[in-house]
Amino acid sequence: MPPKPLAEIIVRLAPGDPSRAILQAGHLTFRAALGRSGRSSRKREGDGATPIAAMRILYGFYRRDHGAPPQSRLKLIPIRQWMLWCDAPGDANYNRPVRAPFRKSHEKMTRSDGLYDICLVLDWNVAMRKQGAGSAIFFHLARPGYTPTEGCVAIARRDMERLLPLIGPQTVLRAL
């Protein structure tokens, strides 16, 4: 019988660097990268901060052209070339997936740096959207050296692949 999905994942600030964290998932502990501006309880679009919040992990994306679908209890959507994520405050599609071509500000899901090869959508400003309160807050893969994100939480690919089978649609990522 597979293990029960994790109820929560805790993300705590690592000592000495506001853009680094320790991620605790049950008995597993991983290094993580946070936003370039550290953490904030008053998240705003473009501030580079990771929200201090409890965020349910809604679903995810993966790059089929960069490997087999990862094992997961979550709905995982293969990323296609036309997939974007709107980060334009004031647009009706703000903090939602959109299709290319899209003229307003957006994130390209087919990133060349591999950060979104596995990308989980956190419920930050998704279920209850507020314009300008931050968009595209994901749990994704980290750059080498765990350099800061734009406000997301990021871990190494090997750690994500180990953690993903333990994450279910009710799992909450709690950034403290």
C-alpha positions as YAML, in Angstrom:
chain: A
units: angstrom
residues:
- id: 1
  name: MET
  ca: [0.00, 0.00, 0.00]
- id: 2
  name: PRO
  ca: [1.50, 3.40, -0.96]
- id: 3
  name: PRO
  ca: [2.17, 5.81, 1.89]
- id: 4
  name: LYS
  ca: [-0.51, 8.36, 2.77]
- id: 5
  name: PRO
  ca: [0.01, 11.76, 1.07]
- id: 6
  name: LEU
  ca: [1.72, 14.42, 3.13]
- id: 7
  name: ALA
  ca: [-0.63, 16.82, 4.90]
- id: 8
  name: GLU
  ca: [1.93, 19.62, 4.82]
- id: 9
  name: ILE
  ca: [5.39, 20.64, 3.76]
- id: 10
  name: ILE
  ca: [7.11, 23.20, 5.98]
- id: 11
  name: VAL
  ca: [9.52, 25.76, 4.51]
- id: 12
  name: ARG
  ca: [11.70, 27.56, 7.08]
- id: 13
  name: LEU
  ca: [14.30, 30.21, 6.49]
- id: 14
  name: ALA
  ca: [17.87, 28.84, 6.46]
- id: 15
  name: PRO
  ca: [20.35, 30.64, 8.70]
- id: 16
  name: GLY
  ca: [22.36, 33.45, 7.15]
- id: 17
  name: ASP
  ca: [20.60, 33.93, 3.81]
- id: 18
  name: PRO
  ca: [17.05, 35.33, 3.34]
- id: 19
  name: SER
  ca: [16.75, 33.61, -0.06]
- id: 20
  name: ARG
  ca: [17.57, 30.10, 1.21]
- id: 21
  name: ALA
  ca: [15.35, 27.69, 3.10]
- id: 22
  name: ILE
  ca: [15.10, 24.28, 4.70]
- id: 23
  name: LEU
  ca: [12.12, 22.27, 3.44]
- id: 24
  name: GLN
  ca: [10.70, 19.65, 5.81]
- id: 25
  name: ALA
  ca: [8.36, 17.01, 4.34]
- id: 26
  name: GLY
  ca: [7.58, 14.32, 6.88]
- id: 27
  name: HIS
  ca: [10.92, 12.67, 7.68]
- id: 28
  name: LEU
  ca: [12.60, 14.21, 4.59]
- id: 29
  name: THR
  ca: [14.63, 17.42, 4.71]
- id: 30
  name: PHE
  ca: [15.84, 19.31, 1.62]
- id: 31
  name: ARG
  ca: [17.61, 22.55, 0.78]
- id: 32
  name: ALA
  ca: [15.47, 25.12, -1.06]
- id: 33
  name: ALA
  ca: [15.72, 28.49, -2.77]
- id: 34
  name: LEU
  ca: [13.32, 31.35, -2.03]
- id: 35
  name: GLY
  ca: [12.67, 34.71, -3.66]
- id: 36
  name: ARG
  ca: [15.49, 37.20, -4.24]
- id: 37
  name: SER
  ca: [13.85, 39.53, -1.69]
- id: 38
  name: GLY
  ca: [13.40, 36.82, 0.92]
- id: 39
  name: ARG
  ca: [9.92, 36.36, 2.37]
- id: 40
  name: SER
  ca: [6.99, 38.71, 2.79]
- id: 41
  name: SER
  ca: [3.61, 38.71, 4.50]
- id: 42
  name: ARG
  ca: [2.59, 41.51, 2.09]
- id: 43
  name: LYS
  ca: [3.37, 39.93, -1.27]
- id: 44
  name: ARG
  ca: [3.06, 42.24, -4.31]
- id: 45
  name: GLU
  ca: [3.57, 41.65, -8.03]
- id: 46
  name: GLY
  ca: [7.24, 41.90, -8.99]
- id: 47
  name: ASP
  ca: [8.61, 42.30, -5.44]
- id: 48
  name: GLY
  ca: [10.72, 39.12, -5.68]
- id: 49
  name: ALA
  ca: [9.48, 37.85, -2.31]
- id: 50
  name: THR
  ca: [8.16, 34.43, -1.39]
- id: 51
  name: PRO
  ca: [4.80, 34.77, 0.37]
- id: 52
  name: ILE
  ca: [4.65, 33.81, 4.03]
- id: 53
  name: ALA
  ca: [1.53, 31.69, 3.75]
- id: 54
  name: ALA
  ca: [-0.07, 28.27, 3.77]
- id: 55
  name: MET
  ca: [-0.65, 27.36, 0.10]
- id: 56
  name: ARG
  ca: [-2.35, 24.20, -1.14]
- id: 57
  name: ILE
  ca: [-0.55, 22.47, -4.01]
- id: 58
  name: LEU
  ca: [-3.20, 22.53, -6.74]
- id: 59
  name: TYR
  ca: [-1.71, 20.66, -9.73]
- id: 60
  name: GLY
  ca: [1.46, 20.68, -11.79]
- id: 61
  name: PHE
  ca: [3.17, 20.87, -15.14]
- id: 62
  name: TYR
  ca: [6.05, 18.87, -16.56]
- id: 63
  name: ARG
  ca: [8.19, 18.94, -19.70]
- id: 64
  name: ARG
  ca: [7.49, 15.71, -21.59]
- id: 65
  name: ASP
  ca: [10.40, 16.52, -23.92]
- id: 66
  name: HIS
  ca: [12.79, 16.56, -20.90]
- id: 67
  name: GLY
  ca: [11.89, 13.18, -19.42]
- id: 68
  name: ALA
  ca: [9.14, 10.72, -18.59]
- id: 69
  name: PRO
  ca: [6.15, 11.94, -16.59]
- id: 70
  name: PRO
  ca: [7.11, 12.01, -12.92]
- id: 71
  name: GLN
  ca: [5.26, 9.73, -10.49]
- id: 72
  name: SER
  ca: [2.62, 11.80, -8.72]
- id: 73
  name: ARG
  ca: [-0.80, 11.81, -7.06]
- id: 74
  name: LEU
  ca: [-1.38, 15.29, -8.50]
- id: 75
  name: LYS
  ca: [-2.81, 16.08, -11.89]
- id: 76
  name: LEU
  ca: [0.27, 16.80, -14.04]
- id: 77
  name: ILE
  ca: [-0.15, 18.55, -17.38]
- id: 78
  name: PRO
  ca: [2.45, 18.20, -20.13]
- id: 79
  name: ILE
  ca: [3.81, 21.64, -21.06]
- id: 80
  name: ARG
  ca: [3.25, 22.65, -24.67]
- id: 81
  name: GLN
  ca: [5.02, 25.42, -26.61]
- id: 82
  name: TRP
  ca: [1.94, 27.67, -26.53]
- id: 83
  name: MET
  ca: [1.57, 27.57, -22.72]
- id: 84
  name: LEU
  ca: [2.12, 30.82, -20.84]
- id: 85
  name: TRP
  ca: [1.15, 32.20, -17.40]
- id: 86
  name: CYS
  ca: [-0.27, 35.73, -17.25]
- id: 87
  name: ASP
  ca: [1.46, 38.02, -14.74]
- id: 88
  name: ALA
  ca: [-0.07, 41.29, -15.97]
- id: 89
  name: PRO
  ca: [-2.03, 43.03, -13.17]
- id: 90
  name: GLY
  ca: [-5.22, 44.49, -14.55]
- id: 91
  name: ASP
  ca: [-5.69, 41.78, -17.17]
- id: 92
  name: ALA
  ca: [-8.71, 39.48, -16.78]
- id: 93
  name: ASN
  ca: [-6.32, 36.51, -17.10]
- id: 94
  name: TYR
  ca: [-4.05, 37.68, -14.28]
- id: 95
  name: ASN
  ca: [-2.43, 34.74, -12.47]
- id: 96
  name: ARG
  ca: [-3.92, 32.21, -14.85]
- id: 97
  name: PRO
  ca: [-2.54, 30.02, -17.64]
- id: 98
  name: VAL
  ca: [-2.95, 31.55, -21.09]
- id: 99
  name: ARG
  ca: [-2.15, 30.57, -24.69]
- id: 100
  name: ALA
  ca: [0.40, 32.14, -27.00]
- id: 101
  name: PRO
  ca: [0.27, 34.51, -28.68]
- id: 102
  name: PHE
  ca: [-0.48, 36.72, -25.69]
- id: 103
  name: ARG
  ca: [0.51, 40.40, -25.79]
- id: 104
  name: LYS
  ca: [0.43, 41.24, -22.09]
- id: 105
  name: SER
  ca: [3.17, 40.33, -19.59]
- id: 106
  name: HIS
  ca: [3.55, 36.59, -19.02]
- id: 107
  name: GLU
  ca: [5.83, 33.72, -17.98]
- id: 108
  name: LYS
  ca: [6.80, 31.22, -20.65]
- id: 109
  name: MET
  ca: [6.23, 27.70, -19.32]
- id: 110
  name: THR
  ca: [8.74, 26.16, -21.74]
- id: 111
  name: ARG
  ca: [11.74, 27.78, -20.04]
- id: 112
  name: SER
  ca: [15.12, 27.02, -21.53]
- id: 113
  name: ASP
  ca: [16.77, 26.84, -18.08]
- id: 114
  name: GLY
  ca: [14.76, 23.76, -17.00]
- id: 115
  name: LEU
  ca: [13.27, 25.34, -13.86]
- id: 116
  name: TYR
  ca: [9.75, 24.41, -14.95]
- id: 117
  name: ASP
  ca: [10.59, 20.87, -16.11]
- id: 118
  name: ILE
  ca: [8.56, 19.99, -13.00]
- id: 119
  name: CYS
  ca: [6.45, 22.91, -11.80]
- id: 120
  name: LEU
  ca: [3.69, 22.71, -9.18]
- id: 121
  name: VAL
  ca: [1.08, 25.45, -8.90]
- id: 122
  name: LEU
  ca: [0.67, 26.84, -5.38]
- id: 123
  name: ASP
  ca: [-2.64, 28.39, -4.36]
- id: 124
  name: TRP
  ca: [-1.21, 31.86, -3.92]
- id: 125
  name: ASN
  ca: [-3.71, 34.34, -5.30]
- id: 126
  name: VAL
  ca: [-5.25, 31.65, -7.54]
- id: 127
  name: ALA
  ca: [-8.56, 30.59, -5.93]
- id: 128
  name: MET
  ca: [-9.23, 34.13, -4.64]
- id: 129
  name: ARG
  ca: [-7.42, 36.48, -7.03]
- id: 130
  name: LYS
  ca: [-6.52, 40.02, -6.08]
- id: 131
  name: GLN
  ca: [-4.96, 42.16, -8.80]
- id: 132
  name: GLY
  ca: [-1.31, 42.95, -8.07]
- id: 133
  name: ALA
  ca: [-1.02, 40.57, -5.09]
- id: 134
  name: GLY
  ca: [1.49, 38.34, -6.88]
- id: 135
  name: SER
  ca: [1.33, 35.74, -9.62]
- id: 136
  name: ALA
  ca: [3.09, 32.61, -10.84]
- id: 137
  name: ILE
  ca: [4.06, 31.45, -7.36]
- id: 138
  name: PHE
  ca: [5.22, 27.92, -8.07]
- id: 139
  name: PHE
  ca: [7.08, 25.08, -6.38]
- id: 140
  name: HIS
  ca: [9.63, 24.21, -9.05]
- id: 141
  name: LEU
  ca: [13.19, 23.06, -9.73]
- id: 142
  name: ALA
  ca: [16.15, 25.01, -8.37]
- id: 143
  name: ARG
  ca: [19.05, 26.48, -10.27]
- id: 144
  name: PRO
  ca: [22.52, 25.11, -9.50]
- id: 145
  name: GLY
  ca: [23.71, 26.66, -6.25]
- id: 146
  name: TYR
  ca: [20.12, 27.38, -5.16]
- id: 147
  name: THR
  ca: [20.25, 30.94, -6.45]
- id: 148
  name: PRO
  ca: [17.15, 33.02, -5.63]
- id: 149
  name: THR
  ca: [13.83, 32.72, -7.43]
- id: 150
  name: GLU
  ca: [11.39, 35.49, -8.36]
- id: 151
  name: GLY
  ca: [9.22, 34.53, -5.37]
- id: 152
  name: CYS
  ca: [8.76, 30.79, -5.79]
- id: 153
  name: VAL
  ca: [10.05, 27.88, -3.71]
- id: 154
  name: ALA
  ca: [12.57, 25.70, -5.57]
- id: 155
  name: ILE
  ca: [14.36, 22.43, -4.82]
- id: 156
  name: ALA
  ca: [16.78, 20.14, -6.67]
- id: 157
  name: ARG
  ca: [15.30, 17.84, -9.31]
- id: 158
  name: ARG
  ca: [16.34, 14.67, -7.45]
- id: 159
  name: ASP
  ca: [14.59, 15.99, -4.32]
- id: 160
  name: MET
  ca: [11.44, 16.92, -6.26]
- id: 161
  name: GLU
  ca: [11.32, 13.45, -7.83]
- id: 162
  name: ARG
  ca: [11.62, 11.90, -4.35]
- id: 163
  name: LEU
  ca: [8.99, 14.21, -2.85]
- id: 164
  name: LEU
  ca: [6.41, 14.27, -5.67]
- id: 165
  name: PRO
  ca: [4.90, 10.79, -5.02]
- id: 166
  name: LEU
  ca: [4.18, 11.94, -1.44]
- id: 167
  name: ILE
  ca: [2.29, 15.10, -2.48]
- id: 168
  name: GLY
  ca: [-1.46, 14.92, -2.97]
- id: 169
  name: PRO
  ca: [-4.10, 17.48, -3.91]
- id: 170
  name: GLN
  ca: [-4.67, 18.27, -0.22]
- id: 171
  name: THR
  ca: [-0.99, 18.82, 0.61]
- id: 172
  name: VAL
  ca: [-0.26, 22.32, 1.87]
- id: 173
  name: LEU
  ca: [3.10, 24.05, 1.48]
- id: 174
  name: ARG
  ca: [3.52, 26.26, 4.55]
- id: 175
  name: ALA
  ca: [6.17, 28.98, 4.08]
- id: 176
  name: LEU
  ca: [7.07, 30.37, 7.50]
...
